[in-house]
Amino acid sequence: MMEENCIFCKIIRGEIPSQKVYEDEWVYAFRDINPAAPTHILIVPKEHLASANALEEKHEALVGHILVCARKIAEEQGFAEYGYRIVNNCGENAGQTVFHLHFHVLSGAKFDRMV
C-alpha cells in the first residue's frame, strides 16, 4: 500500500519525474537528485514502509530482493567491479530524511571506512 503524500510513493506512481534505472513488481530504483557520490541510486520498495523499524518477518524476502537488485543494478550500470556501498538510514538521528524505507547505492568514489 502506498501513502498519498509520500514523495517516494509519488515517484513510484509517476506523479513526480525521476531517472528510473530499474523496476520490478517489488521495487523501483532511480537516480538521487542530490547525489552524495558520482553514482547515487535509490532502491525503494513499492510497499510504503516508513523505515527499517517497520520491517517484520514477512518482509525478509523483500529485503533480500533489494540487496539482489543492488547487485543487478551495479552490474547493469557497470560499477559492480569498481565497488559500491549500500546504505540504509533508519530514523532522523541516523540521517533519514524521507520516511519511506530506501537503500542508497553509491559508487564512483573511494569511500572512507565508516566503522
C-alpha positions as CSV (number, residue, x, y, z in Angstrom):
1,M,0.0,0.0,0.0
2,M,1.3,3.5,-0.8
3,E,0.8,6.7,1.1
4,E,-0.8,9.6,-0.6
5,N,1.7,12.4,0.4
6,C,4.9,10.4,0.5
7,I,7.4,11.7,-2.1
8,F,8.7,8.3,-2.9
9,C,5.2,6.9,-3.3
10,K,4.5,9.8,-5.7
11,I,7.7,9.0,-7.7
12,I,6.7,5.3,-7.9
13,R,3.2,6.3,-9.1
14,G,4.8,8.6,-11.8
15,E,3.4,11.8,-10.3
16,I,7.0,13.2,-9.8
17,P,9.5,12.6,-12.5
18,S,12.6,10.5,-11.9
19,Q,15.5,8.9,-13.7
20,K,14.5,5.3,-13.4
21,V,17.3,2.7,-13.6
22,Y,15.3,-0.4,-12.5
23,E,11.8,-1.5,-11.8
24,D,10.0,-4.8,-11.0
25,E,6.9,-5.8,-9.1
26,W,8.6,-5.1,-5.7
27,V,10.9,-2.2,-6.1
28,Y,11.6,1.0,-8.0
29,A,15.2,2.3,-8.4
30,F,16.1,5.8,-9.6
31,R,19.0,8.3,-9.5
32,D,19.2,10.5,-6.5
33,I,18.6,14.2,-7.4
34,N,21.1,15.3,-4.8
35,P,23.9,12.7,-5.2
36,A,26.4,12.0,-2.4
37,A,28.7,10.2,-4.9
38,P,29.3,10.2,-8.7
39,T,26.8,7.3,-8.9
40,H,23.9,7.5,-6.3
41,I,20.9,5.3,-6.9
42,L,18.0,4.8,-4.5
43,I,16.2,1.5,-4.3
44,V,12.7,1.9,-2.9
45,P,10.2,-0.8,-2.1
46,K,6.8,-0.2,-3.7
47,E,5.1,-1.1,-0.4
48,H,5.2,2.0,1.8
49,L,7.2,1.2,5.0
50,A,8.4,4.2,7.0
51,S,11.8,2.8,7.9
52,A,13.7,-0.4,8.8
53,N,11.8,-0.2,12.1
54,A,8.6,-1.1,10.2
55,L,10.1,-4.4,8.9
56,E,8.7,-7.6,10.1
57,E,9.5,-11.3,9.4
58,K,7.1,-11.1,6.4
59,H,9.5,-8.6,4.8
60,E,12.6,-10.9,4.8
61,A,12.2,-11.8,1.1
62,L,11.7,-8.1,0.2
63,V,14.9,-7.0,1.9
64,G,16.8,-9.9,0.3
65,H,15.3,-8.9,-3.1
66,I,16.5,-5.3,-2.6
67,L,20.1,-6.5,-2.0
68,V,20.0,-8.7,-5.1
69,C,18.6,-5.8,-7.1
70,A,21.5,-3.6,-5.8
71,R,23.9,-6.2,-7.3
72,K,21.9,-6.4,-10.6
73,I,21.9,-2.6,-10.9
74,A,25.6,-2.4,-10.2
75,E,26.3,-4.9,-13.0
76,E,23.9,-3.3,-15.4
77,Q,25.3,0.2,-14.7
78,G,28.9,-1.0,-15.0
79,F,30.2,-0.3,-11.5
80,A,30.0,-3.8,-9.8
81,E,33.7,-4.5,-10.3
82,Y,34.7,-1.0,-9.2
83,G,32.9,-1.4,-5.9
84,Y,29.9,0.2,-4.3
85,R,28.3,0.9,-0.9
86,I,24.7,0.1,0.1
87,V,23.4,2.3,2.9
88,N,20.1,2.5,4.8
89,N,19.4,5.3,7.3
90,C,16.9,4.4,9.9
91,G,15.4,7.4,11.8
92,E,16.0,11.1,11.8
93,N,19.1,10.8,14.1
94,A,20.7,8.4,11.6
95,G,20.1,10.8,8.7
96,Q,16.8,9.5,7.3
97,T,15.0,12.5,5.6
98,V,12.3,10.7,3.6
99,F,10.3,8.3,5.8
100,H,9.8,5.6,3.2
101,L,12.3,2.7,3.5
102,H,15.0,3.1,0.9
103,F,18.5,2.0,0.3
104,H,21.3,4.1,-1.2
105,V,23.7,2.5,-3.7
106,L,26.8,4.7,-4.0
107,S,29.8,4.2,-6.3
108,G,32.3,6.1,-8.3
109,A,34.5,7.3,-5.5
110,K,36.7,5.7,-2.9
111,F,34.9,5.8,0.4
112,D,36.5,6.0,3.8
113,R,35.7,3.2,6.2
114,M,32.6,4.0,8.4
115,V,33.4,1.6,11.2
